[in-house]
Amino acid sequence: MPEEDLRKICLIILNQPLEKDYLHTLDVCLRALRDVHYSQNKEGVLLFLPASKCQLIETADQELTDFTKCLAIMVEEIRRQPLQVILFSLPLDTIVTLGGLRLYHALNMTQLPLVFLQGCSLAYLLRPGRRHRLGVNPALEGRWCSLIAIGGPCRTHTTGLKWKLDNQVLQFGRLVSTYNTYEPVSQGDQRKPVTVTTDQPLLWSMEKTDRASQESS
C-alpha cells in the first residue's frame, strides 16, 4: 500500500506482540502515539521512546478500558489530521469479552469505520439504521462469516449469504448467525456483494485468507 494511503489509516495494536504482517508499516508508523501501563518496565520504555520518536501518553481514567483509552486518544489525534478508517489489531475472543457496552462506547466516540484484525479473522462494527454493502474480496474470504448482536435484539436483513436473514431478530438465546458462509456461485460467475441492514449495532466477522500468496508459493 502506498505511504500516502497508510497515513489515512489509524492502526491500534492492543496488548499483544506485533504480527509479522504489520512489520512493513513500521517505517511509516514510528511517530505513533502510545498509551501504556509501563510501571513494570518504565526505564525500558522511556529509553525506547526517544529513538522511536513515539509519544508516551499517560491516562488516569480508571473507568475506561485499554480499548476505549486508545480509541479516545486517537479520536483526538484524528481531529488534527484526516483519517478514513480506524484499524484495531485485537483478537475476536477479546472483542466478545469486551461486551456490547464497550462497543457501544466506540460507536459513540467516532463516526469512522472500526475494523478489527487478528490472524485469520476480521471484524467490522456495523452501525444501526443503515444498509451496509460489504464487498468481500474473493481472494481473501475464508470459509465462515458471522453476524453477532452486541447490544440486544437486532432486526436484520441480509443478501449474499448462504443462510439469509429476512428481517429476523438476532439475539443470544434466540437466534444467532455465528457460522454462516457466502452464497454459492457457479464457477466463473461473479460473487454478489453481501448486504446487511440492521436496526441495532451488529458485529460482522469473517475468516480471511491470503489465497493469492498461497497459490504463488
Buried (B, 14 or more C-beta within 10 A) or exposed (E): EEEEEBBEBBBBBBEEEEEEEBEEBEEBBEEBBBBBEBEEEEEEBEEBBEEEEBEEBEBEEEEBBBBBBBBBBBBEBBEEEEBEEBBBBBBBEBBBEBEBEBBBBBBEBBEBEBBBBBEEBBBBBBBBEEEBEBEBEEEBBBEBBBBBBBBEBBBBBBBBBEEBBEEBBBBEEEBBBEEBBBBEEEEEEEBEEBBBBBBBBBBBBBBBEEBEEEEEE
